Every structure is written in C-alpha cells, then in structure tokens.
C-alpha cells in the first residue's frame, strides 16, 4: 500500500471534515493508499511543504500557491476544492446599527482585516462596487485574528474581514446578532486547493489520481451526511466536541456556499477554471504580496483528475445538484 503524506493547512476543523470522513470510511484504503495526516501552520507553509517535496499532497489556498510560485517554488495544484474564497466581512448588528446585506453599506465605515490576503480581497470587492475610496480599510494588525475580533466587540471598528463563520462564532459566544458578507459571492477567485510536488505527481500519477478519487468520495459523503463528517473530525480531535455546532456550520458553509458552482456541475469535482486563476493572479500582482513574477496558468493542472470516475465527472449528480444552480 502506498503511503501519502497529507499536509493540512491548519489544525483539524470543520472545513477539513471530508478528508477525515474519507479516511474513516476507508475510501483511501480502498484506493490502495495509506494517508498520513499532518497538522498545519497556514496555507503558505503547506504550499511550500508540497513544493519542497516534504509532503506529498497539501491543502493550501490558491493565493498561497501563487505567492510561493513568486518566491521561486513550484507547487502544483491538482484539484480546486473550494471554488470560492472563504474570505468574509462580518459585523455585529448592535455595532453596525443595521443588518449588513450589501458591500455598499460599508461606505463611510471602518473595517479591520485579520490577514493580508483577505485584506486584498476585501479591497478588490470595495473597488468593484465603487466604494473603495469611502471605506477605511485598516492595515493588518500584527496580532491578527483575535485582536480584530476584540475591536469589533468593543465597537472600535464597524466590521472585520476574516473567513466565513467568524461572525457566527461571535454570535454564538456572545449572544449578539451577527451578519456576514461572503467575499466569494462577489469575486470569482479560488479558495482551497490540493497541491503537490511536480516530481512526486509525475512519478506517482496513479497515487495522485487515487487520492483525488477518494477525496472526492469524502466530499460527496460529507455533503450527504454532515453529522458523520463532523463525527470523524471529532474522532481525530476530541477537543472539538465542545465546538461541534460551529465546526458543523463551517463544513455546511463550505459545502453549500464555497465548494459547488456551475463549473463543478459541468466540469466535475476539483476541475480547475483558468479564468479564476488568472483573475486571482491579477489581483495579487497589483499588491506588494508577491516576491516576483507569477504565471497563474502554470500553477495548476487537471491532468490527475479522473473524469471518468463517477464521483468526479458526475459529482453534481452524486450530491443531488445535477440540475442548473444559481451560484456563480
């Protein structure tokens, strides 16, 4: 049995539930691979681990893949997992004064981002809707996520930029109504990808295809039975039991809002769309985030996706969404 090391982007959480479900139900084993999960330290770290060959496959954001490419590394994205970025702008209703339903409402407001990449995406969103020069988008606080949340809780800022469910978490913890705007609903750029080392992929093509088929089965099974997916996640990390409702919501948002689009319906699970990569590359190139030139078209391939496998080619049917959908 072939062992495949799988570098996660972060500690186990609801966004990763399908991978743990795939393992617990034996999908990887049935494909002849033994997957060793490695907890992560962020998408840039995961992408670099894959590029250096220190991990066979990594879960990493598309922006991290391009950022590492700009540093001279060559991570190769072999599947686009979530078609939309998980970035979100969120607020508390008693701070904002009204339900946050449209990005235009943030004109004249102060917004605090928790990370550089999500700040870039928020800035692009504000630019697209014509309010960039009327939003005070603060620099990234070096203390990041929790400091940003504290600023929102005490009303120092009107809204924050993080990831989907950040607002839900605050609402649950503090019993204060929260609202979220999903940036992915407005910007057609990728979220999470599965990346690998080019040499590993070329020398172990069957193993890569097996990993992707089993992972697609995990996503389909988790979408069909979220409770089972979270149970597999909690079995990996028992401390998440107290956060089960939040972790369940994370996965449900990922499955319902981030993972599925019309492109998935027509092209299948994991298939890349070059336009989304190029759009993301253009956004990143307009910032100082990159260390050098990038080639978005060289960052991905559909070569290892087994389109003949039912769970990949007809993924939409497997999750009951074969007919036309309204998401972008």
Legacy VTK file of the C-alpha trace (Angstrom):
# vtk DataFile Version 3.0
C-alpha trace
ASCII
DATASET POLYDATA
POINTS 328 float
0.000 0.000 0.000
1.357 3.398 -0.999
1.784 5.905 1.855
0.825 9.502 1.009
1.610 12.307 3.441
-1.138 14.921 3.527
-0.145 18.319 4.872
-3.182 20.189 6.209
-3.334 23.962 6.117
-4.230 24.228 9.784
-5.333 22.294 12.840
-8.315 19.978 12.234
-11.552 21.935 11.817
-14.901 21.729 10.080
-13.521 22.822 6.720
-11.399 19.653 6.702
-14.132 17.212 7.745
-14.461 15.499 4.314
-10.855 14.283 4.424
-11.262 12.703 7.840
-14.526 11.110 6.741
-12.812 9.701 3.645
-10.219 8.068 5.859
-12.654 6.773 8.488
-14.836 5.159 5.833
-11.859 3.510 4.178
-12.032 5.398 0.884
-8.268 5.946 0.765
-7.568 2.353 1.752
-9.876 1.100 -0.995
-7.747 3.069 -3.455
-4.614 1.346 -2.182
-3.146 4.330 -0.317
-2.434 4.973 3.333
-2.846 8.697 4.023
-0.822 10.201 6.878
-2.378 13.496 8.013
-0.051 16.262 9.209
-1.469 19.282 11.053
-0.588 22.607 9.518
0.658 26.117 10.174
-1.147 28.013 7.443
-1.557 27.725 3.688
1.835 29.250 2.757
3.589 26.664 4.911
1.519 23.852 3.403
2.163 25.001 -0.171
5.899 25.231 0.467
5.991 21.787 2.081
4.440 20.341 -1.057
6.722 22.301 -3.378
9.815 21.154 -1.480
8.661 17.532 -1.548
8.368 17.391 2.231
4.690 16.479 1.848
3.162 14.510 -0.995
-0.105 16.489 -1.055
-1.026 19.712 0.725
-4.244 21.560 1.404
-3.437 25.184 0.553
-5.183 28.318 -0.608
-4.781 29.283 -4.253
-3.305 32.637 -3.231
-0.629 30.806 -1.221
0.189 28.628 -4.230
0.773 31.748 -6.346
2.657 33.520 -3.558
5.037 30.586 -3.239
5.429 30.494 -7.010
6.557 34.138 -6.811
9.272 33.035 -4.355
10.685 30.546 -6.835
8.886 27.415 -5.628
6.676 25.357 -7.924
3.706 23.880 -6.054
1.260 22.301 -8.487
-2.470 22.493 -7.726
-4.042 19.217 -8.876
-7.580 19.938 -7.656
-9.565 23.087 -6.934
-11.511 22.113 -3.844
-13.466 25.235 -2.963
-14.294 27.338 -5.985
-14.859 30.451 -3.925
-12.602 32.152 -1.419
-13.638 31.613 2.235
-12.977 35.297 2.987
-15.863 37.126 4.633
-16.691 40.550 6.019
-18.600 40.260 9.255
-20.060 42.521 11.910
-22.282 42.615 14.959
-25.654 44.186 14.400
-25.555 46.252 17.589
-22.255 47.730 16.389
-23.181 48.238 12.745
-26.651 49.561 13.523
-28.464 47.605 10.803
-28.267 44.229 9.049
-25.221 44.024 6.767
-26.601 42.799 3.443
-24.615 44.604 0.715
-20.969 45.694 0.452
-22.086 49.223 -0.468
-23.290 49.632 3.123
-19.659 49.735 4.243
-19.102 53.152 2.632
-18.144 55.584 5.391
-17.267 52.725 7.747
-14.049 51.415 9.305
-13.145 47.816 8.512
-10.351 45.803 10.171
-8.792 42.840 8.298
-7.247 39.862 10.076
-4.798 38.849 7.317
-3.060 40.361 4.305
-4.680 38.080 1.735
-8.210 38.671 2.984
-7.486 42.406 3.083
-6.513 42.278 -0.603
-9.745 40.516 -1.484
-11.845 42.948 0.553
-10.140 45.893 -1.136
-10.909 44.414 -4.541
-14.532 43.884 -3.572
-14.867 47.505 -2.454
-13.212 48.634 -5.696
-15.610 46.555 -7.781
-18.712 48.031 -6.137
-17.360 51.587 -6.245
-16.812 52.337 -2.561
-13.085 51.693 -2.094
-12.255 55.369 -1.509
-15.041 55.656 1.068
-14.113 52.645 3.212
-11.387 52.985 5.828
-9.746 49.587 5.391
-7.181 49.398 8.173
-3.706 47.824 7.864
-3.388 44.259 9.135
-2.867 44.180 12.888
0.188 42.042 13.744
-1.847 40.417 16.496
-4.317 39.390 13.764
-7.488 37.450 14.288
-8.363 37.783 17.956
-7.315 41.445 18.219
-9.561 42.231 15.248
-12.465 40.488 16.925
-11.901 42.482 20.112
-12.012 45.707 18.112
-15.346 44.661 16.697
-16.704 43.548 20.051
-15.926 46.884 21.684
-17.127 48.910 18.689
-13.715 50.335 17.759
-14.365 49.237 14.171
-17.600 48.779 12.257
-16.755 45.437 10.638
-13.952 42.918 10.288
-12.520 40.790 7.498
-11.896 37.131 8.218
-13.368 33.878 6.978
-16.891 32.542 6.798
-18.422 31.618 10.175
-16.271 34.132 12.124
-19.454 36.130 12.653
-21.405 33.010 13.553
-18.810 32.172 16.202
-19.102 35.618 17.792
-22.888 35.416 17.743
-22.825 32.067 19.492
-20.212 33.044 22.063
-21.565 36.479 22.990
-25.266 36.130 22.151
-25.116 39.161 19.863
-26.669 39.046 16.377
-24.036 38.936 13.637
-24.060 39.297 9.847
-21.606 38.111 7.209
-20.908 39.008 3.584
-19.167 36.187 1.743
-16.497 37.735 -0.473
-16.654 34.682 -2.728
-20.156 35.672 -3.770
-18.697 38.787 -5.408
-15.191 37.786 -6.569
-14.654 34.810 -8.856
-11.387 33.529 -7.374
-10.395 30.199 -5.854
-10.269 29.252 -2.210
-8.622 25.968 -1.207
-6.708 23.654 -3.500
-4.892 20.346 -3.254
-1.288 20.908 -4.249
1.624 18.568 -4.754
5.221 18.376 -5.891
5.620 18.106 -9.638
8.171 15.314 -9.403
6.013 13.326 -6.997
2.992 13.723 -9.270
4.821 12.608 -12.405
6.405 9.623 -10.665
3.276 8.638 -8.711
0.460 9.593 -11.058
-1.727 6.646 -10.034
-1.366 7.513 -6.353
-2.343 11.136 -7.012
-5.395 10.043 -9.007
-6.321 7.588 -6.257
-6.001 10.295 -3.602
-8.239 12.636 -5.585
-10.905 9.991 -6.252
-11.043 9.041 -2.583
-11.133 12.684 -1.519
-13.986 13.420 -3.915
-15.867 10.491 -2.349
-15.199 12.041 1.046
-16.655 15.373 -0.068
-19.727 13.692 -1.550
-20.288 11.569 1.551
-19.798 14.530 3.878
-22.210 16.671 1.890
-24.772 13.889 2.132
-24.177 13.323 5.859
-22.555 16.319 7.608
-23.050 14.797 11.052
-20.966 11.779 10.096
-18.256 14.055 8.728
-18.055 16.033 11.954
-18.054 12.793 13.949
-14.972 11.707 12.011
-13.402 15.101 12.699
-14.105 14.907 16.441
-12.684 11.378 16.496
-9.415 12.921 15.282
-9.505 15.780 17.802
-11.759 15.205 20.800
-11.340 18.806 21.994
-13.616 19.864 19.134
-16.604 18.187 20.774
-17.489 21.406 22.593
-17.334 23.246 19.259
-19.358 20.697 17.333
-22.118 23.167 16.267
-19.548 25.674 14.964
-17.493 23.035 13.172
-20.677 21.636 11.630
-21.605 25.088 10.401
-18.117 25.594 8.935
-18.449 22.470 6.851
-22.012 23.227 5.787
-20.998 26.689 4.577
-18.024 25.210 2.733
-20.202 22.578 1.046
-23.185 24.794 0.289
-21.547 28.138 -0.491
-17.889 27.613 -1.368
-17.411 24.203 -2.903
-20.150 23.968 -5.518
-20.618 26.186 -8.565
-21.982 25.844 -12.086
-18.456 24.960 -13.200
-18.464 21.964 -10.862
-21.817 20.928 -12.265
-20.465 20.876 -15.804
-16.752 20.034 -15.353
-16.823 17.836 -12.264
-15.273 17.822 -8.813
-11.908 19.521 -8.477
-11.650 20.739 -12.080
-9.750 23.996 -12.495
-11.016 27.021 -14.376
-8.123 29.056 -15.761
-10.092 32.293 -15.618
-10.342 32.093 -11.826
-6.602 31.532 -11.519
-5.778 34.411 -13.846
-8.220 36.714 -12.048
-6.589 35.898 -8.717
-3.145 36.408 -10.210
-4.108 39.855 -11.463
-5.362 40.854 -8.025
-2.222 39.624 -6.261
0.097 41.225 -8.818
-1.379 44.632 -8.036
-0.128 44.343 -4.431
3.234 44.010 -2.708
2.409 40.485 -1.537
4.374 38.744 -4.291
8.169 38.449 -4.328
8.484 38.047 -8.080
6.600 37.333 -11.301
3.943 34.634 -11.449
2.336 32.527 -14.147
-1.137 31.509 -12.958
-1.573 29.097 -15.876
1.475 27.126 -14.707
0.170 26.742 -11.163
-2.479 24.139 -11.883
-3.378 21.082 -13.928
-6.409 18.860 -14.492
-4.178 16.004 -15.628
-4.625 13.925 -12.485
-8.397 14.248 -12.168
-10.105 11.045 -13.264
-13.051 12.500 -15.141
-14.289 9.002 -15.975
-14.805 8.258 -12.290
-18.444 8.815 -11.429
-17.665 10.679 -8.209
-15.564 13.213 -10.128
-17.166 13.533 -13.550
-20.725 13.320 -12.236
-20.127 14.834 -8.831
-23.143 17.136 -9.117
-25.428 14.128 -9.541
-23.791 12.403 -6.581
-24.759 15.265 -4.293
-28.173 15.828 -5.849
-27.327 19.027 -7.680
-27.179 17.872 -11.266
-29.692 20.441 -12.483
-28.796 24.049 -13.058
-27.902 26.056 -9.938
-27.893 29.782 -9.303
-24.484 30.165 -7.673
-21.726 31.791 -9.683
LINES 1 329
328 0 1 2 3 4 5 6 7 8 9 10 11 12 13 14 15 16 17 18 19 20 21 22 23 24 25 26 27 28 29 30 31 32 33 34 35 36 37 38 39 40 41 42 43 44 45 46 47 48 49 50 51 52 53 54 55 56 57 58 59 60 61 62 63 64 65 66 67 68 69 70 71 72 73 74 75 76 77 78 79 80 81 82 83 84 85 86 87 88 89 90 91 92 93 94 95 96 97 98 99 100 101 102 103 104 105 106 107 108 109 110 111 112 113 114 115 116 117 118 119 120 121 122 123 124 125 126 127 128 129 130 131 132 133 134 135 136 137 138 139 140 141 142 143 144 145 146 147 148 149 150 151 152 153 154 155 156 157 158 159 160 161 162 163 164 165 166 167 168 169 170 171 172 173 174 175 176 177 178 179 180 181 182 183 184 185 186 187 188 189 190 191 192 193 194 195 196 197 198 199 200 201 202 203 204 205 206 207 208 209 210 211 212 213 214 215 216 217 218 219 220 221 222 223 224 225 226 227 228 229 230 231 232 233 234 235 236 237 238 239 240 241 242 243 244 245 246 247 248 249 250 251 252 253 254 255 256 257 258 259 260 261 262 263 264 265 266 267 268 269 270 271 272 273 274 275 276 277 278 279 280 281 282 283 284 285 286 287 288 289 290 291 292 293 294 295 296 297 298 299 300 301 302 303 304 305 306 307 308 309 310 311 312 313 314 315 316 317 318 319 320 321 322 323 324 325 326 327
